[in-house]
Amino acid sequence: MFNDFEKCLYKLSLKAIKKGEIPVAAIIVKNNKIISKAYNKRKNKSNPLLHAEVQAILKASKKLKDWRLNECELYVTLKPCHMCEEIIKECRISKVYYFSNNNKVINYKSSFIYIKNNFSETYTKLLTNFFKKLR
């Protein structure tokens, strides 16, 4: 009925429910082998960053000793939120497979305000010089 990846995700989702968490699970696969797996732990750890995807990414990065996961694929039970999408892009995961759509609409009340002053100019130069030396 389910393939090995799906079975693993299902078991992780059940574990999340048992712990009182939203049943979202994620695995990272490289060369058709599971290298990391995780489920949501936001509620129990009181940490908004502990989405299943983020934890799976951290574990895979530690295992591979590299933050670049461009040869990896992510399987997740629920379509990643915007935060997770950006993290997935940053670590260069090649493909993301998900099994359920995320229809949750969040009305963010955050404002992002750019401050342009002497410090911002100094910091921009610092970054520019860092990357010039790096390359």
DSSP file with accessible surface (Angstrom, degrees, kcal/mol):
  #  RESIDUE AA STRUCTURE BP1 BP2  ACC     N-H-->O    O-->H-N    N-H-->O    O-->H-N    TCO  KAPPA ALPHA  PHI   PSI    X-CA   Y-CA   Z-CA
    1    1 A M              0   0  210      0, 0.0     2,-0.3     0, 0.0     0, 0.0   0.000 360.0 360.0 360.0 -56.1    0.0    0.0    0.0
    2    2 A F        -     0   0   87      1,-0.0     2,-0.1     2,-0.0     0, 0.0  -0.841 360.0-127.0-108.7 149.9    2.7    2.6    1.0
    3    3 A N     >  -     0   0   80     -2,-0.3     4,-2.5     1,-0.1     5,-0.2  -0.319  40.0 -92.6 -82.6 177.0    6.3    2.7   -0.1
    4    4 A D  H  > S+     0   0  117      1,-0.2     4,-2.1     2,-0.2     5,-0.1   0.872 125.9  50.3 -61.0 -40.0    9.1    2.9    2.5
    5    5 A F  H  > S+     0   0   23      2,-0.2     4,-2.4     1,-0.2    -1,-0.2   0.929 112.1  47.7 -64.5 -44.0    9.3    6.7    2.5
    6    6 A E  H  > S+     0   0   55      1,-0.2     4,-2.6     2,-0.2    -2,-0.2   0.903 110.4  52.0 -65.0 -40.1    5.5    7.0    3.0
    7    7 A K  H  X S+     0   0   98     -4,-2.5     4,-2.5     2,-0.2    -1,-0.2   0.917 110.0  49.3 -60.9 -44.0    5.6    4.4    5.8
    8    8 A C  H  X S+     0   0   17     -4,-2.1     4,-2.3    -5,-0.2    -2,-0.2   0.934 111.9  47.8 -62.4 -45.7    8.3    6.3    7.6
    9    9 A L  H  X S+     0   0    4     -4,-2.4     4,-2.4     1,-0.2    -2,-0.2   0.899 111.4  51.3 -62.0 -40.4    6.4    9.6    7.3
   10   10 A Y  H  X S+     0   0  129     -4,-2.6     4,-2.3     2,-0.2    -2,-0.2   0.939 110.1  48.2 -64.3 -44.7    3.2    8.0    8.6
   11   11 A K  H  X S+     0   0  150     -4,-2.5     4,-2.1     1,-0.2    -1,-0.2   0.904 112.1  49.5 -62.7 -41.3    5.0    6.5   11.6
   12   12 A L  H  X S+     0   0   19     -4,-2.3     4,-2.2     2,-0.2    -1,-0.2   0.894 109.3  52.4 -64.9 -38.4    6.6    9.9   12.4
   13   13 A S  H  X S+     0   0   14     -4,-2.4     4,-2.2     2,-0.2    -2,-0.2   0.907 108.9  49.4 -64.1 -41.3    3.2   11.6   12.0
   14   14 A L  H  X S+     0   0   81     -4,-2.3     4,-2.4     1,-0.2    -1,-0.2   0.893 109.0  53.2 -64.3 -37.5    1.7    9.1   14.5
   15   15 A K  H  X S+     0   0  106     -4,-2.1     4,-1.5     2,-0.2    -2,-0.2   0.905 107.5  51.5 -63.3 -41.1    4.6    9.8   16.9
   16   16 A A  H  <>S+     0   0    0     -4,-2.2     5,-3.0     1,-0.2     3,-0.3   0.928 109.4  49.6 -61.4 -45.1    3.9   13.6   16.6
   17   17 A I  H ><5S+     0   0   98     -4,-2.2     3,-2.0     1,-0.2    -2,-0.2   0.927 107.3  54.9 -59.9 -43.7    0.2   13.0   17.5
   18   18 A K  H 3<5S+     0   0  189     -4,-2.4    -1,-0.2     1,-0.3    -2,-0.2   0.832 109.6  47.4 -58.8 -32.9    1.2   10.9   20.5
   19   19 A K  T 3<5S-     0   0  109     -4,-1.5    -1,-0.3    -3,-0.3    -2,-0.2   0.340 121.9-107.1 -90.6   2.6    3.3   13.8   21.7
   20   20 A G  T < 5S+     0   0   38     -3,-2.0    -3,-0.2     1,-0.3     2,-0.2   0.687  76.9 131.9  81.5  18.2    0.5   16.3   21.2
   21   21 A E  S   <S-     0   0   13     -5,-3.0    -1,-0.3    -6,-0.2    -2,-0.1  -0.626  71.1 -89.8 -98.9 160.8    2.1   17.9   18.1
   22   22 A I        -     0   0   91     -2,-0.2     2,-2.6     1,-0.1    18,-0.4  -0.522  50.1-114.8 -64.4 130.4    0.6   18.7   14.7
   23   23 A P        +     0   0   56      0, 0.0     2,-0.5     0, 0.0   -10,-0.1  -0.337  65.3 138.2 -77.7  69.1    1.3   15.5   12.7
   24   24 A V        -     0   0   10     -2,-2.6    16,-1.9   -12,-0.1     2,-0.3  -0.950  27.0-179.3-110.7 130.2    3.7   16.9   10.1
   25   25 A A  E     -A   39   0A   0     -2,-0.5    52,-2.3    14,-0.2     2,-0.3  -0.931   7.3-170.6-129.7 153.3    6.7   14.7    9.3
   26   26 A A  E     -AB  38  76A   0     12,-2.8    12,-2.4    -2,-0.3     2,-0.3  -0.997   4.6-172.6-144.2 145.5    9.7   15.1    7.0
   27   27 A I  E     -AB  37  75A   0     48,-2.7    48,-2.7    -2,-0.3     2,-0.5  -0.977  15.3-143.6-133.1 150.1   12.5   13.0    5.6
   28   28 A I  E     -AB  36  74A   0      8,-2.4     7,-3.1    -2,-0.3     8,-1.3  -0.962  18.7-163.2-115.1 133.0   15.5   13.9    3.6
   29   29 A V  E     -AB  34  73A   1     44,-3.0    44,-2.6    -2,-0.5     2,-0.4  -0.933  11.4-178.3-120.6 135.3   16.7   11.4    1.0
   30   30 A K  E >  S-AB  33  72A  53      3,-2.6     3,-1.3    -2,-0.4    42,-0.1  -0.997  78.4  -6.1-132.3 130.1   20.0   11.2   -0.8
   31   31 A N  T 3  S-     0   0  137     40,-0.6    -1,-0.1    -2,-0.4     3,-0.1   0.904 130.1 -58.0  52.6  42.1   20.6    8.5   -3.4
   32   32 A N  T 3  S+     0   0  128      1,-0.2     2,-0.4    -3,-0.1    -1,-0.3   0.693 116.4 112.9  64.7  22.0   17.3    6.9   -2.6
   33   33 A K  E <  S-A   30   0A 135     -3,-1.3    -3,-2.6     0, 0.0     2,-0.4  -0.987  72.3-117.7-126.4 134.6   18.3    6.4    1.1
   34   34 A I  E     +A   29   0A  49     -2,-0.4    -5,-0.2    -5,-0.2     3,-0.1  -0.555  34.2 171.2 -70.0 123.3   16.8    8.2    4.1
   35   35 A I  E     +     0   0A  21     -7,-3.1     2,-0.3    -2,-0.4    -6,-0.2   0.590  64.9  10.1-109.1 -17.2   19.5   10.3    5.7
   36   36 A S  E     -A   28   0A   8     -8,-1.3    -8,-2.4     2,-0.0    -1,-0.3  -0.982  58.5-174.9-157.0 155.1   17.3   12.2    8.2
   37   37 A K  E     +A   27   0A 108     -2,-0.3     2,-0.3   -10,-0.2   -10,-0.2  -0.990  11.2 159.4-149.9 151.3   13.8   12.3    9.5
   38   38 A A  E     -A   26   0A   2    -12,-2.4   -12,-2.8    -2,-0.3     2,-0.3  -0.983  20.6-149.8-162.6 164.9   11.8   14.5   11.9
   39   39 A Y  E     -A   25   0A  17     -2,-0.3   -14,-0.2   -14,-0.2   -26,-0.1  -0.912  46.9 -69.1-137.2 165.2    8.4   15.6   13.0
   40   40 A N        +     0   0   10    -16,-1.9    11,-0.2   -18,-0.4   -19,-0.1  -0.254  44.8 166.5 -56.2 139.1    7.0   18.8   14.4
   41   41 A K     >  +     0   0   56      9,-2.3     4,-1.8     6,-0.2     6,-0.3   0.068  39.1 115.1-137.5  20.5    8.2   19.7   17.9
   42   42 A R  H  >>S+     0   0   77      8,-0.5     5,-1.5     2,-0.2     4,-0.7   0.911  77.8  44.8 -59.5 -48.0    7.1   23.4   18.1
   43   43 A K  H >45S+     0   0  140      1,-0.2     3,-0.8     2,-0.2    -1,-0.2   0.964 116.5  41.5 -66.1 -54.3    4.5   23.0   20.8
   44   44 A N  H 345S+     0   0   90      1,-0.2    -1,-0.2     2,-0.1    -2,-0.2   0.800 122.9  39.4 -68.4 -29.3    6.4   20.8   23.3
   45   45 A K  H 3<5S-     0   0  136     -4,-1.8    -1,-0.2     2,-0.2    -2,-0.2   0.417 101.0-132.0 -97.8  -1.7    9.7   22.7   22.9
   46   46 A S  T <<5 +     0   0  110     -3,-0.8    -3,-0.2    -4,-0.7    -4,-0.1   0.903  64.6 130.4  49.8  46.9    8.0   26.1   22.7
   47   47 A N    > < -     0   0   56     -5,-1.5     3,-1.6    -6,-0.3    -1,-0.2  -0.948  51.3-157.8-134.9 113.3   10.1   26.9   19.7
   48   48 A P  T 3  S+     0   0   91      0, 0.0     3,-0.1     0, 0.0    -6,-0.1   0.635  91.6  61.9 -66.8 -11.1    8.5   28.3   16.5
   49   49 A L  T 3  S+     0   0   95      1,-0.2     2,-1.6    -7,-0.1     5,-0.1   0.590  74.2  96.4 -88.7  -9.6   11.4   27.1   14.4
   50   50 A L    <   +     0   0   30     -3,-1.6    -9,-2.3     4,-0.1    -8,-0.5  -0.164  47.6 147.9 -85.6  51.4   11.0   23.4   15.1
   51   51 A H     >  -     0   0   24     -2,-1.6     4,-2.2   -11,-0.2     5,-0.2  -0.447  61.5-111.8 -71.9 154.1    9.0   22.5   12.0
   52   52 A A  H  > S+     0   0    0      1,-0.2     4,-2.5     2,-0.2     5,-0.2   0.903 116.7  52.5 -55.9 -44.0    9.6   19.0   10.8
   53   53 A E  H  > S+     0   0    6      2,-0.2     4,-2.4     1,-0.2    -1,-0.2   0.913 108.5  49.3 -61.5 -44.5   11.4   20.3    7.6
   54   54 A V  H  > S+     0   0   17      1,-0.2     4,-2.6     2,-0.2    -1,-0.2   0.932 112.4  47.5 -63.0 -44.9   13.8   22.5    9.6
   55   55 A Q  H  X S+     0   0   19     -4,-2.2     4,-2.4     1,-0.2    -1,-0.2   0.909 111.4  50.2 -64.6 -41.1   14.8   19.7   11.9
   56   56 A A  H  X S+     0   0    0     -4,-2.5     4,-2.5    -5,-0.2    -1,-0.2   0.906 111.1  50.1 -63.1 -39.7   15.3   17.2    9.1
   57   57 A I  H  X S+     0   0   10     -4,-2.4     4,-2.8     2,-0.2     5,-0.2   0.923 110.0  49.7 -64.0 -45.4   17.5   19.8    7.3
   58   58 A L  H  X S+     0   0  108     -4,-2.6     4,-2.2     1,-0.2    -2,-0.2   0.924 112.8  47.0 -60.7 -43.3   19.6   20.4   10.4
   59   59 A K  H  X S+     0   0   94     -4,-2.4     4,-2.5     2,-0.2    -1,-0.2   0.910 113.4  47.9 -65.1 -43.0   20.1   16.6   10.9
   60   60 A A  H  X S+     0   0    0     -4,-2.5     4,-2.8     2,-0.2    -2,-0.2   0.915 111.3  50.8 -65.1 -41.9   21.0   16.1    7.2
   61   61 A S  H  X>S+     0   0   22     -4,-2.8     5,-1.6     1,-0.2     4,-1.0   0.904 111.8  47.6 -61.6 -42.4   23.4   19.0    7.3
   62   62 A K  H  <5S+     0   0  176     -4,-2.2     3,-0.3    -5,-0.2    -2,-0.2   0.930 113.5  47.7 -64.2 -44.2   25.1   17.6   10.4
   63   63 A K  H  <5S+     0   0  116     -4,-2.5    -2,-0.2     1,-0.2    -1,-0.2   0.910 119.8  37.8 -64.1 -42.6   25.3   14.1    8.9
   64   64 A L  H  <5S-     0   0   56     -4,-2.8    -1,-0.2     2,-0.2    -2,-0.2   0.514 102.7-131.8 -86.4  -8.3   26.7   15.3    5.6
   65   65 A K  T  <5S+     0   0  187     -4,-1.0     2,-0.3    -3,-0.3    -3,-0.2   0.875  76.4  92.7  56.8  41.0   28.9   18.0    7.2
   66   66 A D      < -     0   0   60     -5,-1.6    -2,-0.2    -6,-0.2    -1,-0.2  -0.946  68.4-146.5-160.3 138.6   27.6   20.6    4.7
   67   67 A W  S    S+     0   0  117     -2,-0.3     2,-0.7    -3,-0.1    -6,-0.1   0.662  82.4  89.8 -81.0 -14.4   24.7   23.1    4.7
   68   68 A R        +     0   0  101      1,-0.1    24,-0.2    -7,-0.1     3,-0.2  -0.741  48.3 173.0 -85.3 118.7   24.3   22.6    1.0
   69   69 A L    >   +     0   0    1     22,-3.8     3,-2.2    -2,-0.7    25,-0.6  -0.173  26.8 136.8-115.8  37.7   21.9   19.7    0.3
   70   70 A N  T 3  S+     0   0   86      1,-0.3    -1,-0.1    23,-0.2    22,-0.1   0.658  71.1  53.0 -66.8 -13.8   21.7   20.1   -3.4
   71   71 A E  T 3  S+     0   0  121     -3,-0.2   -40,-0.6    22,-0.1    -1,-0.3   0.286  99.4  89.2 -99.0  11.7   21.9   16.3   -4.0
   72   72 A C  E <   -B   30   0A   1     -3,-2.2    22,-1.7    20,-0.2    23,-0.8  -0.698  60.4-150.4-111.1 159.0   19.0   15.7   -1.6
   73   73 A E  E     -Bc  29  95A  47    -44,-2.6   -44,-3.0    -2,-0.3     2,-0.5  -0.946  12.1-141.6-124.1 148.2   15.2   15.5   -1.9
   74   74 A L  E     -Bc  28  96A   0     21,-2.6    23,-3.1    -2,-0.4     2,-0.5  -0.935  10.1-168.0-113.5 131.1   12.7   16.3    0.8
   75   75 A Y  E     +Bc  27  97A  33    -48,-2.7   -48,-2.7    -2,-0.5     2,-0.3  -0.985  16.8 172.0-114.6 128.4    9.5   14.4    1.4
   76   76 A V  E     -Bc  26  98A   0     21,-2.6    23,-1.1    -2,-0.5    24,-0.3  -0.987  37.6-135.6-140.8 146.3    7.0   16.0    3.7
   77   77 A T  S    S+     0   0   25    -52,-2.3     2,-0.4    -2,-0.3    23,-0.2   0.799  92.9  36.7 -72.8 -27.8    3.5   15.2    4.7
   78   78 A L  S    S-     0   0   44    -53,-0.3    23,-0.2    21,-0.2    -1,-0.1  -0.969  98.5 -95.3-128.2 140.4    2.2   18.9    4.4
   79   79 A K        -     0   0   75     21,-2.8    -2,-0.1    -2,-0.4     6,-0.1  -0.271  56.2-102.8 -52.3 129.8    3.2   21.5    1.9
   80   80 A P        -     0   0    8      0, 0.0    22,-0.1     0, 0.0    -1,-0.1  -0.224  31.7-120.2 -60.4 145.3    6.0   23.6    3.5
   81   81 A C     >  -     0   0   30     -3,-0.1     4,-2.7     1,-0.1     5,-0.2  -0.182  37.4 -92.4 -72.2 175.8    5.1   27.0    4.9
   82   82 A H  H  > S+     0   0  123      1,-0.2     4,-2.1     2,-0.2     5,-0.2   0.887 125.9  52.8 -62.0 -39.6    6.8   30.1    3.6
   83   83 A M  H  > S+     0   0   61      1,-0.2     4,-2.0     2,-0.2    -1,-0.2   0.959 112.8  43.7 -60.4 -49.5    9.6   30.0    6.3
   84   84 A C  H  > S+     0   0    0      1,-0.2     4,-2.9     2,-0.2    -2,-0.2   0.880 109.0  58.0 -64.9 -38.6   10.4   26.4    5.4
   85   85 A E  H  X S+     0   0   49     -4,-2.7     4,-2.2     1,-0.2    -1,-0.2   0.915 107.9  47.0 -55.8 -45.0   10.2   27.1    1.7
   86   86 A E  H  X S+     0   0   97     -4,-2.1     4,-2.5     2,-0.2    -1,-0.2   0.895 112.2  49.0 -67.6 -38.4   12.9   29.7    2.1
   87   87 A I  H  X S+     0   0   56     -4,-2.0     4,-2.2     2,-0.2    -2,-0.2   0.919 110.0  52.3 -65.4 -41.2   15.1   27.5    4.2
   88   88 A I  H  <>S+     0   0   12     -4,-2.9     5,-1.8     1,-0.2     4,-0.4   0.919 111.4  46.6 -60.6 -43.5   14.7   24.7    1.6
   89   89 A K  H ><5S+     0   0  128     -4,-2.2     3,-1.1    -5,-0.2    -1,-0.2   0.914 109.7  54.5 -64.2 -42.9   15.8   27.1   -1.1
   90   90 A E  H 3<5S+     0   0  135     -4,-2.5    -2,-0.2     1,-0.3    -1,-0.2   0.880 110.5  44.3 -60.5 -39.8   18.8   28.3    1.0
   91   91 A C  T 3<5S-     0   0    8     -4,-2.2   -22,-3.8    -5,-0.1    -1,-0.3   0.432 111.1-125.2 -90.1   3.5   20.1   24.8    1.5
   92   92 A R  T < 5 -     0   0  125     -3,-1.1   -20,-0.2    -4,-0.4     2,-0.2   0.796  36.4-178.9  66.3  34.8   19.5   24.0   -2.2
   93   93 A I      < -     0   0   15     -5,-1.8   -23,-0.2     1,-0.1    -1,-0.2  -0.514  21.4-143.9 -65.0 132.2   17.4   20.9   -1.9
   94   94 A S  S    S+     0   0   71    -22,-1.7     2,-0.4   -25,-0.6   -21,-0.2   0.893  71.7  12.9 -73.0 -41.5   16.7   19.8   -5.4
   95   95 A K  E     -c   73   0A 114    -23,-0.8   -21,-2.6     2,-0.0     2,-0.5  -0.997  56.9-159.4-140.5 145.0   13.1   18.5   -5.1
   96   96 A V  E     -c   74   0A  50     -2,-0.4     2,-0.5   -23,-0.2   -21,-0.2  -0.990   8.7-168.6-124.1 125.4   10.4   18.7   -2.5
   97   97 A Y  E     +c   75   0A  86    -23,-3.1   -21,-2.6    -2,-0.5     2,-0.3  -0.954   9.8 179.8-112.4 131.0    7.5   16.1   -2.5
   98   98 A Y  E     -c   76   0A  99     -2,-0.5   -21,-0.2   -23,-0.2   -20,-0.1  -0.942  23.0-157.4-133.3 156.2    4.5   16.8   -0.3
   99   99 A F  S    S+     0   0  105    -23,-1.1     2,-0.3    -2,-0.3   -21,-0.2   0.525  75.6  36.9-110.6 -11.1    1.3   14.8    0.2
  100  100 A S  S    S-     0   0   65    -24,-0.3   -21,-2.8   -23,-0.2    -1,-0.2  -0.997  77.7-118.5-145.5 140.4   -1.2   17.4    1.5
  101  101 A N        -     0   0   93     -2,-0.3     2,-0.8   -23,-0.2    -2,-0.0  -0.499  18.8-133.9 -77.6 148.5   -1.8   21.0    0.7
  102  102 A N        +     0   0   52     -2,-0.2    -1,-0.0     1,-0.1   -24,-0.0  -0.883  28.8 170.8-102.5 103.6   -1.4   23.7    3.3
  103  103 A N        +     0   0  138     -2,-0.8     2,-0.2     2,-0.1    -1,-0.1   0.304  32.0 129.2 -96.9   9.4   -4.5   26.0    3.0
  104  104 A K        -     0   0  135      1,-0.0     2,-0.5     2,-0.0    -2,-0.1  -0.458  45.3-155.0 -68.7 128.7   -3.7   27.9    6.1
  105  105 A V        -     0   0  120     -2,-0.2     2,-0.5     2,-0.0    -2,-0.1  -0.930   8.1-165.8-107.7 123.7   -3.8   31.7    5.5
  106  106 A I        -     0   0   76     -2,-0.5     2,-1.1     2,-0.0    -2,-0.0  -0.948  12.6-151.9-112.7 128.0   -1.8   33.7    8.0
  107  107 A N        -     0   0  127     -2,-0.5     2,-0.1     2,-0.0    -2,-0.0  -0.803  21.5-153.7 -96.8  92.3   -2.2   37.5    8.2
  108  108 A Y        -     0   0  147     -2,-1.1    -2,-0.0     1,-0.1     0, 0.0  -0.426  15.2-166.4 -68.1 140.7    1.2   38.6    9.3
  109  109 A K        +     0   0  187     -2,-0.1     2,-0.2     2,-0.1    -1,-0.1   0.196  48.1 122.5-108.8  12.2    1.3   41.8   11.3
  110  110 A S        -     0   0   83      2,-0.0     2,-0.4     1,-0.0    -2,-0.0  -0.539  46.6-155.5 -78.9 144.1    5.1   42.3   11.0
  111  111 A S        -     0   0   99     -2,-0.2     2,-0.6     2,-0.0    -2,-0.1  -0.961   2.4-154.1-118.0 135.7    6.6   45.3    9.4
  112  112 A F        -     0   0  194     -2,-0.4     2,-0.5     2,-0.0    -2,-0.0  -0.954  15.3-172.6-110.9 118.6   10.0   45.3    7.9
  113  113 A I        -     0   0  144     -2,-0.6     2,-0.5     2,-0.0    -2,-0.0  -0.954  15.2-144.7-120.7 119.9   11.7   48.8    7.9
  114  114 A Y        -     0   0  160     -2,-0.5     2,-0.7     2,-0.0    -2,-0.0  -0.699  11.5-154.9 -82.8 126.4   14.9   49.5    6.2
  115  115 A I        -     0   0  114     -2,-0.5     2,-0.7     2,-0.0     5,-0.1  -0.915   6.1-165.1-104.3 115.9   17.1   52.0    8.0
  116  116 A K        +     0   0  140     -2,-0.7     2,-0.2     4,-0.1    -2,-0.0  -0.895  38.2 112.8-104.9 108.2   19.4   53.8    5.7
  117  117 A N  S  > S-     0   0   76     -2,-0.7     4,-2.0     1,-0.0     5,-0.2  -0.811  82.0 -64.5-151.8-164.7   22.2   55.6    7.7
  118  118 A N  H  > S+     0   0  129     -2,-0.2     4,-2.5     1,-0.2     5,-0.2   0.885 129.6  51.7 -61.7 -40.6   25.9   55.5    8.3
  119  119 A F  H  > S+     0   0  144      2,-0.2     4,-3.1     1,-0.2     5,-0.2   0.927 107.5  51.4 -64.3 -43.0   25.8   52.1    9.9
  120  120 A S  H  > S+     0   0   15      1,-0.2     4,-2.2     2,-0.2    -1,-0.2   0.904 112.2  47.1 -62.1 -38.1   23.8   50.6    7.0
  121  121 A E  H  X S+     0   0   87     -4,-2.0     4,-2.1     2,-0.2    -1,-0.2   0.922 113.4  48.3 -67.7 -43.0   26.4   51.9    4.6
  122  122 A T  H  X S+     0   0   89     -4,-2.5     4,-2.2     2,-0.2    -2,-0.2   0.925 113.3  47.5 -62.0 -44.4   29.3   50.6    6.7
  123  123 A Y  H  X S+     0   0  110     -4,-3.1     4,-2.4     2,-0.2     5,-0.2   0.901 108.6  53.9 -67.4 -38.7   27.7   47.2    7.1
  124  124 A T  H  X S+     0   0   73     -4,-2.2     4,-2.5    -5,-0.2    -1,-0.2   0.921 110.1  48.2 -61.1 -41.6   27.0   47.0    3.3
  125  125 A K  H  X S+     0   0  135     -4,-2.1     4,-2.9     2,-0.2     5,-0.3   0.896 108.3  54.9 -64.8 -40.8   30.7   47.7    2.7
  126  126 A L  H  X S+     0   0  111     -4,-2.2     4,-2.1     2,-0.2    -2,-0.2   0.944 111.6  43.6 -57.5 -47.9   31.6   45.0    5.2
  127  127 A L  H  X S+     0   0   68     -4,-2.4     4,-2.3     2,-0.2     5,-0.2   0.927 113.5  51.0 -63.3 -46.0   29.5   42.4    3.5
  128  128 A T  H  X S+     0   0   64     -4,-2.5     4,-2.1     1,-0.2    -2,-0.2   0.931 112.2  46.3 -59.2 -46.3   30.7   43.4    0.0
  129  129 A N  H  X S+     0   0   82     -4,-2.9     4,-2.2     1,-0.2    -1,-0.2   0.879 109.2  55.9 -66.0 -37.9   34.4   43.3    1.0
  130  130 A F  H  X S+     0   0  117     -4,-2.1     4,-1.8    -5,-0.3    -1,-0.2   0.943 111.0  42.8 -58.4 -48.3   33.9   39.9    2.7
  131  131 A F  H  X S+     0   0   84     -4,-2.3     4,-1.7     1,-0.2    -1,-0.2   0.840 110.5  56.3 -73.2 -28.3   32.5   38.3   -0.5
  132  132 A K  H  < S+     0   0  147     -4,-2.1    -1,-0.2    -5,-0.2    -2,-0.2   0.934 111.2  44.0 -64.6 -43.7   35.2   40.0   -2.6
  133  133 A K  H  < S+     0   0  184     -4,-2.2    -2,-0.2     1,-0.2    -1,-0.2   0.843 110.3  56.5 -68.6 -34.8   37.9   38.4   -0.5
  134  134 A L  H  <        0   0  113     -4,-1.8    -1,-0.2    -5,-0.2    -2,-0.2   0.856 360.0 360.0 -65.0 -36.5   36.0   35.1   -0.5
  135  135 A R     <        0   0  219     -4,-1.7    -1,-0.2    -5,-0.1    -2,-0.1   0.473 360.0 360.0 -97.5 360.0   36.0   34.8   -4.2
